[in-house]
């Protein structure tokens, strides 16, 4: 049996470590590389050691490598010895950090030590708000630096017998390079004993949800008058307004609703929802939108050792919470383009009996727009292993039909939770309200950890009025279906493959002869049309896949006109570039 590999601890160097570092610097840079003259003390130090941060890698108590990080300071950087600042395309400000002296003794140069130290240096720079990284790398190991995402500035310096190349990069560029090596990063994590105080191994991460249209409007809300010029088709907000009764209730009581504390536990809101859904009030837990409830429920019920099954592709918040926040073990049920991303019911049934702690489904699914009919889904749920809990996100189910929800099934079950956002189907995205519906035993587990006043008073008022005015919304849901089919036909006229959907959005694949989705998205933004490149939402998507929200008829026509003009211009430019 192969013995387990020893863990490599990474930490800031203390005073004792620094004495070892100075000896190692002499051994490597004076004796081995001939960069400096050897000295009787057999130590190498310089003036920057007064400000440098050192990271050390150790196996057991033995230092097996180190790297130095020079933060912004009054003494300068080591590159100042070799290059005049005026000649460099760098900004020497409080965001510039130098990574230097990456050192691993010859006997330890195979393995992950250098990579761990470089990653540690990146995390330290990120955690301290660094905007630019500069380094000089020996020509013999230059590839290691460029693989990490640093780029050459085309300048070299000689120090003794060593030739260095000047390199730079921004932390986000290095972070992007790491995304192409996710498995390697995971391997680093498995080898590391991470002891860098105040700097977690993984940077704080958030899940991208679109909303780039605020770049045009402004997220400080001082240009709200421009909102009518912007088409926000990168998010899935309703194209229609809330019910008139909702707007009237908020308008008539807005000053009071803004300044008044809401009912602490949303009791009235929960009663109204329960009555409409035909369940007991004990089956309902209100929250400030589905994301609030996802973080509340899944973080409470799951542990790193939990096994979870999700769909792929699927709404990205779930993979983010499970893999980046909880860090549990996630498997994926892959949905195929050839079948328009429909869920294979036989495969799902088999997975439901294979020992997962949780299974998470979005139905209808985003970004695919596919839906498992209620009677089929309930049959699958009835056959699931009793110890397996199942979370079903029904954010878009009303677009299919109000009789398609499995809330009543979930309320009567032992192991099914339905998560409902009121954002998309009830036109309440900006006000943030939603709820969970499930067996009272599970719902009661979450009540003590649900914060008081979780849902604002305007949101509670709006939710109650929306439930009392369902007939208005039913008409809008039917209109959405007609608008969706008209938009799909016009997109197909652009020679796009449009996946048949059932919600308020469409998933589209662009043909090979047209530009990739990223280029289309970027060009459309210049025309104030914002679309969603969905490559990050599924492991199987290629670079020619995007999602577009359904809007009103006039806006849908504007989108088609902009897309037609953008595609024509991009393809014309491609021909010109090819000729030149």
C-alpha positions, 0 to 999 in steps of 0.5 A: 500500500502506498503511504499517504503523502505528508501534508504541507503546512503554509504559514507566516514566518516567525522570527525563528523561521526568518533565521532559517530563511536567511541561511537558505537564501545564501545556500540557494542564491549565493552558493547554488545560483551564483547570483550573490557573493558568498559570505562568512555568515552564510546568510543573505538579507536586504533592506526590504526584510524590514517590511517583507512578509514571508510565507513558509512551507513546512513538512513537520517542523522542517522548512521546505520552501518560502516566498516573500511578499513586499507590500506597498511601503516607503522603502520600495521594491526589489525591482527598483534595483534593476528597472527605472520606474519611469520606464515601466507600465506600472502604477506604483501606488498602495495597490502594488505588491511584489512577490519575490524569492520563491525558493524551494531547496533542490531536495524538495522541488518535486511536488506541490510546494512551489505551487502552494507558496505561489497560491498563498502569496496570491491569497495574501495579496487578495486579502490585503486589497492588492490591485497589481502584482509584480515579480521577477522570475528566473528564465529557467522557471519562467513557465511556472510563473506564466502558468499561474497567470503572470504575463511578461513585460518584455524586460530582463535584468541580470543579477550575477549569473542569473537572468530575470524576466519582469512579470506582472498581473492583476489578482483577478487575472491569476484567479481566472487562470486558476479556474482552468485548473480547478482540479489542481487547486483542489489537489493543493487544498488536499495537501495543505495544512493552511495556517495563514492567520486571517487569510482563508484558503478559498477567497470569499465567493459569491454566485453570479446572477446576472444583473449587469444592466445596473452597470448602465443604470448605476447601482448608486441609483442616481441615474434611475431616469435611464432605466427605460432605455435599458433592457434587463434580459439577463435576469428573469424578473417579470415583464409585467407590473405587480397586481394593481391592488399590490401597488395601491396598498403600498402607495397608500401606506408607503410612509408608514410601511417604510418607518414601521417595524414589521410583524416579527415572524411573518405570521399573517403572511404565512397564514395567507400563503397557507390558505391559498396553497391549501396547507396548514400554516405550520407547513410554511416558513417565510423568508426574504426571497428564495436565496435567503431560504436556500442559505438558511435551510441548506447550511443548517441541514448539510455538513461537509460529509453530506452527499447531495445530487443536483441537476446539471445545468441548474440554477447556480446558487445551489452548486455555490452553496453546496460546494463553496459554502457548505463544501459537501460532496456533490454529484450531478445528474447530467442533462443532455442537449440532444434531449433538450435537457429533459430530466431522465425519469428512470435515471432520477428514480435510480438516483433517488434510491442510491443513498443521497442525503439530499437531492436538489431539483429546480422545476421548472429548471433554469436555465433550460426551461424544462419541467417535470409534470406534477403527477410524474414528479410526485410518483418519483418522490413517493419512491425515494428512499425515506432517509433522503430529503428532497429540495424542490425549487418551484420559482417558475412553476406558476408559468406552467400552471398553478396546479403544477406545484407539489406543495401539498404533497411536500406538506404531507410528506416526511422528506420533501421541502418546496422552495418558492420565490415570489419574485418572478411569477408575482413581479416582486423581485425588488421587494424580496419575499418567498417561503418554504413549504414542507412537513411541519417537523422539518419546518420547525427545525428552521424557525428558531434560526430564522431571524426576526423581521426577516421580511420587510413590512412592504414585502409582507404587505405585497405578498399578502395582496398578491395572494389575494389577487391571483386572477390578475396574475393568472392572466399575466402567466397566460400572456407570458406563454404567448409572448414566449412562443412569439419570441422563440419564433423570431429567435429561430429566424436568426438561425438559433436553436431555441430550447422549448421552454415553459417559463419566462425565459428561453435557452438558445444555442448559436450556430457555428458560423455566428459569433460566440455568446460572449461576443454577442453579449458584449456587443448587445451591452453597448446597445443597452440590451443585457443577455446572460451567457450561461456557460458557468451554469452548467458543465456541459455548455459550450461557448455558444449558449445564452439565455434571454428573458421574455419581455413585453411585445414591444421590448421583445421586438426591440431585442430582435432588432438589436440582435439582428444588427449586432450579429450582422456587424460582428460577422461583417467584422470577422470577414474584414479581419480574415481578409486583412 
